Amino acid sequence: MRRKEKKEVRNHGRGSRGISRREFARRAAVAAAGISAAPLGVFTGAVGSPAPAQQPPAEKLSAAGQAEAAAKTQYLLATYGARLTDAQQKDLRRLIKEGVAPLEELRKYALSNGIQPATVLRLYPEPQPKSKMPAKPGARGGR
């Protein structure tokens, strides 16, 4: 009878339905090993079909955006151009153009110093004012 009680304590009331931590760890390790050993295309569903090359969207920059991108490119090439290969210079031009497009979108919003942010990070909650309840005339101090 003690063995049955001991087993019930070990299973923490799970009965025959639950699995032990050891069994869970074993199953998790087998699943992880199976996933890592499987070919990449098995889980993505793209076996045999090559992924299409991602092309950046053809974004048109305004004249001011093109001038800004050209100025940034010229400055960086004048400063670091001797250290960069042709491929790196081409990549630099592409990255600058990709960076100027979001800046133009942000600059469309008119902001001034007086505009407050929508949300403010508060590390500590603001203290709540203590309510001053009038003391009851017949009440004592609580002892």
N, C-alpha and C positions, 0 to 999 in steps of 0.2 A: 504494500500500500504506500510505503514511503517513496518508492520509485515513481509511481504515478504522480504523486504530489510534486516530486522533484522535477519531473518532465514538464508538468504544467507551469511551474515557476520559470523554467528555462525558456519556454515558448511565450511567456508573458501573456498568457490568455489567448494566444492566436489559435490554438487547437490545431487541426490538421490542415487548415486553409493557408496559413502564412508560410513564408520561407524565412530561413535564418539569415542573419547578416552575412555569414560566411557563404551561403548559397547565392545570395544576391551579388556579392562581390565576384564570385566565380562566374556567374552569368554575365555580369557587366564586362568582365575582362575578356570573355569569349566574344561578346558582341563587338567590343572595341577592336579586338584583333581581327575579326572578320571584316569590319569596315575598312581598316587600314590595309588589309591584304587585297581587297577587291579593286578591280580597275576603276579608274576615275569615271568613266562614262556610264557605269552601272547605275549610279544614283542620280545622275543628271538627266538620263534619258536621251542623251545625244550621242549614242554609239554610232560611229561610222559617218556622222555628218559633221563637217568642220564648222567651227564657230565663225559667224560672219565677222569680218574686220570692223571694229568700231571706228566710225569716222565722226569727228567732232561736228556738231551742227554748224552750218555755214551762217555765222552771225555777222551781220553787217554793222560795222562801227560807224559812228557819226564822224564828221570831219574832225571835231575836237578829239574824239577818242583815237582816231588814226594818228593825229598829230602827237597825242600823248604817248601812244605806243611807240611811235617812231623816235621820239625824244628819249624815252627810257631805253630803247634798244641801242640807240646811238651812244648814249652815256655808258651803258654796260659794255658794249663792244670796244669803246675807246679805252675803258679802264681795264677790262680783262680779256680783250679780244686775242691778244698774243698767246694766252694760255689755253684758249678753247679751240677744239677741232671744228671742222666744218659742220659735222653732225650736231655738235653741241651748240654751235651758233644758230643753226636752223631750229633746234629744240628751244633755245632761248627766245627766239622770235615768236614761236608758237605759244609758249607759256605766257609771254607778255601780252599777246593779243587775247588769250583766254582770260587773263587777269583784269584787263581793262574793261571788258564787256560787263561783268558784274558791278564794277565801280560806277559805270554809267547808269546802271539801274538804281543803285543806291543814291546817287546824286540827284535823281529825279524828285526825291522826297525833300520838301522844304523843312528844315529844322533850324531852330535857334536855341540859344542857351537857356531860355526860359521854359522850354518844353520838357516836362517831366517824363521819365520812362513809365511804361505801362505797369511794369512790375518792379519791385525793389527787393533785393535779397536782404532778409532780416535774419541775422544769425541768432538773435535772442528775441523772444516774443516781447512785445511792448507790455510794460507793467499795467495791470488793470487797476483802475482807481478803486480804493477801498470804500465801500459804501458805509456811510455814517448813519447807523440806525439809532434812533433815539432810545435811550434806556427806559425800560418799563418802570413805572414808579414803585411797584411792590416787589420787584425782582432783586435777588441778592447776587453776590459775585459768583456763584456757581459752586459753593462748597456746602 
